[in-house]
C-alpha cells in the first residue's frame, strides 16, 4: 500500500530580496513510498531532496502537483488539519535540534505536552521511549552532557513520542562519527522492523542507503534521475551521478590511469569479473581459473553485501602458459560476466 505519493510536484521559490531568477527546487517529481518501507533519497547539495522532505510534512506547499499522505491530498489543508497531520509525522535532524534548557526527559516529553497528554501518560511514554533508544539512565541529563550519538537518540525518541506512522530523517547521521552512525542506523532499522514506521531518509551518503533502505531515489537539479530497489540500483547504476555515489561504497571497474598503474605493478593478463547474486559466486570463478592450471591474484575490487545480497567486481591478474590462461578465463567467463581490462602493448 502506498503511504506517501507525490504526483507531478514542482516547487519554485521566488527570487531573493536582492533579485535574480526564481529557484526551481523540485521539478515535476513523481514518487511513491510504500507503507512500512524505508526509502532513501540521495543527492548532492542543491539536488532538491530536503525540499521534497519539507513538502511531505507540509512545511512547504508545492507550486504545482499533489502531495498525498495515505490517499489524502495535504496541499490544501487548514492549519488545524496540518497540526494533526504533523502529529503523525516524526522528524529527526542533522544538528539534533534539542532544547538545551530541558533535560533528556523534558525534550522527549515536549511533543506529548503540546498534544495535551496527562502527566501520567507523559511520564510513562517518556520512560518507554528512553528505554527503547537505550538512554534509560540519562533521563535527568541535559543535552550538553551527552555525546553526539546520544543526542541523536534523544531526537529519535522525541520524534517517536506521538506514535507517528512516518519518520523523516534529514541528514540524521551527517554529524556523527562512523561507529556512532552505524549505531543510529541500526536503531532506525529497528524502528522500521519492530514498530512498522515508514522512514524517509534524506542523505548524501550512499552507505546510509545501503545500510537501511529498501528503495533508493537519486535526485539531481530538482529531478529524480534514477530510482529502484537498492540492490538493483547499486549493482547496475544507470546515470553518471548515481555511478559517482555508488563508487563511494563499491569499487568500480578500474580504467584509465588506475588500470595503467595496475598493469605496471602486476604481471599477467588483467581481467575483471562481475559477481552478482543468483548468477555466480566468487568460488565459481576461482575454481574455474584453477581447474585450467592458471595462477591468479586479486588486485582490485571485492565482494559487497547489499541488503543481504552479493555484488562486486573482482579484478584479477592471471598468469601462466598463454593457452592455459586463455582456457581458464574462458571457463570462468561462463560463470560471471568478463570485462577485458589489459592495456599492455
LINKA-V659572 format. One record per residue. N is the residue number from 1. SS is DSSP state (hx for helix, st for strand, lp for the rest). D_CENTER is the distance of its C-alpha to the mean C-alpha in whole Angstrom. Layout:
((N	SS	D_CENTER) (N	SS	D_CENTER))
//
This chain:
((1	lp	21) (2	st	19) (3	st	19) (4	st	17) (5	st	19) (6	st	19) (7	st	22) (8	st	23) (9	st	22) (10	st	23) (11	st	23) (12	st	26) (13	st	27) (14	lp	30) (15	lp	32) (16	st	32) (17	lp	35) (18	lp	36) (19	st	36) (20	lp	34) (21	lp	32) (22	lp	30) (23	st	26) (24	st	24) (25	st	21) (26	st	19) (27	st	21) (28	st	22) (29	st	19) (30	st	19) (31	st	16) (32	st	16) (33	st	14) (34	st	16) (35	lp	17) (36	lp	16) (37	lp	12) (38	st	9) (39	st	7) (40	st	4) (41	st	6) (42	st	7) (43	lp	10) (44	lp	13) (45	lp	15) (46	lp	17) (47	lp	15) (48	lp	15) (49	hx	12) (50	hx	14) (51	hx	17) (52	hx	15) (53	hx	14) (54	hx	18) (55	hx	19) (56	hx	18) (57	lp	19) (58	lp	22) (59	lp	22) (60	lp	23) (61	lp	25) (62	lp	24) (63	lp	27) (64	st	27) (65	st	25) (66	st	25) (67	st	22) (68	st	22) (69	st	21) (70	lp	23) (71	lp	25) (72	st	26) (73	st	26) (74	lp	26) (75	lp	27) (76	lp	30) (77	lp	30) (78	lp	33) (79	hx	32) (80	hx	33) (81	hx	31) (82	hx	28) (83	hx	28) (84	hx	28) (85	hx	25) (86	hx	23) (87	lp	24) (88	lp	22) (89	st	19) (90	st	18) (91	st	16) (92	st	15) (93	st	15) (94	lp	14) (95	lp	18) (96	lp	19) (97	lp	21) (98	lp	24) (99	lp	28) (100	lp	29) (101	lp	33) (102	lp	31) (103	st	31) (104	hx	28) (105	hx	29) (106	hx	30) (107	hx	27) (108	hx	26) (109	hx	29) (110	hx	29) (111	hx	27) (112	hx	29) (113	hx	32) (114	hx	32) (115	lp	31) (116	lp	35) (117	lp	34) (118	lp	37) (119	hx	38) (120	hx	38) (121	hx	34) (122	hx	33) (123	hx	34) (124	hx	33) (125	hx	29) (126	hx	29) (127	hx	30) (128	hx	28) (129	hx	25) (130	hx	25) (131	hx	26) (132	hx	23) (133	lp	21) (134	lp	23) (135	lp	25) (136	hx	28) (137	hx	31) (138	hx	29) (139	lp	30) (140	lp	33) (141	lp	31) (142	st	30) (143	hx	27) (144	hx	29) (145	hx	29) (146	lp	26) (147	lp	23) (148	hx	20) (149	hx	18) (150	hx	21) (151	hx	21) (152	hx	17) (153	hx	18) (154	hx	21) (155	hx	19) (156	hx	17) (157	hx	21) (158	hx	22) (159	hx	19) (160	lp	20) (161	lp	24) (162	lp	25) (163	lp	23) (164	lp	21) (165	lp	19) (166	st	16) (167	st	14) (168	st	12) (169	st	10) (170	st	11) (171	lp	10) (172	lp	11) (173	lp	11) (174	lp	12) (175	lp	15) (176	lp	15) (177	lp	16) (178	hx	15) (179	hx	16) (180	hx	16) (181	hx	12) (182	hx	12) (183	hx	15) (184	hx	13) (185	hx	10) (186	hx	13) (187	hx	14) (188	hx	12) (189	hx	12) (190	hx	15) (191	hx	15) (192	hx	14) (193	hx	16) (194	hx	19) (195	hx	19) (196	lp	18) (197	lp	16) (198	st	14) (199	st	11) (200	st	9) (201	st	6) (202	st	7) (203	st	6) (204	lp	8) (205	lp	7) (206	hx	5) (207	hx	6) (208	hx	4) (209	hx	2) (210	hx	6) (211	hx	7) (212	hx	7) (213	lp	6) (214	lp	9) (215	st	8) (216	st	7) (217	st	9) (218	st	10) (219	st	12) (220	st	15) (221	lp	19) (222	lp	18) (223	st	17) (224	st	15) (225	st	16) (226	st	14) (227	st	12) (228	st	12) (229	st	11) (230	hx	9) (231	hx	12) (232	hx	14) (233	hx	12) (234	hx	11) (235	hx	15) (236	lp	16) (237	lp	15) (238	lp	17) (239	lp	17) (240	hx	18) (241	hx	15) (242	hx	12) (243	hx	15) (244	hx	14) (245	hx	11) (246	hx	11) (247	hx	14) (248	lp	13) (249	lp	12) (250	lp	14) (251	lp	18) (252	lp	19) (253	lp	23) (254	lp	25) (255	lp	27) (256	hx	29) (257	hx	30) (258	hx	28) (259	hx	30) (260	hx	33) (261	hx	33) (262	hx	32) (263	hx	35) (264	hx	37) (265	hx	36) (266	lp	36) (267	lp	39) (268	lp	39) (269	st	37) (270	st	33) (271	st	31) (272	st	28) (273	st	27) (274	st	23) (275	st	22) (276	st	21) (277	lp	21) (278	lp	24) (279	lp	25) (280	lp	26) (281	lp	26) (282	hx	27) (283	hx	30) (284	hx	31) (285	hx	31) (286	hx	32) (287	hx	35) (288	hx	36) (289	hx	36) (290	hx	39) (291	hx	41) (292	lp	42) (293	lp	43) (294	lp	41) (295	st	39) (296	st	35) (297	st	33) (298	st	29) (299	st	29) (300	st	25) (301	st	22) (302	st	21) (303	st	19) (304	st	16) (305	st	15) (306	st	12) (307	lp	12) (308	lp	15) (309	st	16) (310	st	18) (311	st	17) (312	st	19) (313	st	22) (314	st	25) (315	st	27) (316	st	30) (317	st	34) (318	st	36) (319	st	40) (320	lp	43) (321	lp	46) (322	hx	45) (323	hx	46) (324	hx	44) (325	hx	41) (326	hx	41) (327	hx	42) (328	hx	39) (329	hx	36) (330	hx	37) (331	hx	37) (332	hx	34) (333	lp	33) (334	lp	34) (335	lp	31) (336	lp	28) (337	st	28) (338	st	29) (339	st	29) (340	st	32) (341	lp	31) (342	lp	35) (343	lp	36) (344	lp	39) (345	lp	42))
//
